[in-house]
Amino acid sequence: MESIILYFQELDKHPLQRMAFFVGTMLLLWVIENAIPLVHMRYKKTKGRHASINLGFTLIHFIIHTFLAVFIVLISDWTKSNEFGLIYWLKSNVLMTIVLSALTLDFFAGWLCHFVEHKVPLFWRFHLVHHTDNNVDVTTGLRHHPLESVWRGLFFFLGIFVSGAPMVAVMI
């Protein structure tokens, strides 16, 4: 367990390995989705063309989040050095730290951000890019307007700040 924790603590220093995890998972899901589809879709051109458009959005998202990663590390390091956040206040062990961080980050960067995007007209205009995908597949989750990527990053920062998530928990 200790070696797994150590590996993920250092993963922020290995962007190619992080990208390999992400790309590998997406490719695996894309292949499974193709092999045993729940719904047979009719693409305007091809599934590959459809995916390339969504992956273009993803590439822009990765570039933006590469710059945001600097702030993620700074916030996480600050919460650790100041023992600020839920995991410190609750004196969490390793497992509780990972679970609490994951739940808090998902709440802020997942649910709350998404809720606001649906309720606030200005943010809905940016989020609409995600909802205009005619064929929902694994790549649809990657389809975001660049400003929405920044917006989601700010919610993620807030989640790290509230939870006190150390980098190991953020990476997991």
Secondary structure, 3 states (H helix, E strand, C coil): CHHHHHHHHHHHHCHHHHHHHHHHHHHHHHHHHHHCCCCCCCCCCCHHHHHHHHHHHHHHHHHHHHHHHHHHHHHHHHHHHCCCCHHHHCCCCHHHHHHHHHHHHHHHHHHHHHHHHHHCHHHHHHHHHHHCCCCCCHHHHHCCCHHHHHHHHHHHHHHHHHHCCCHHHHHC
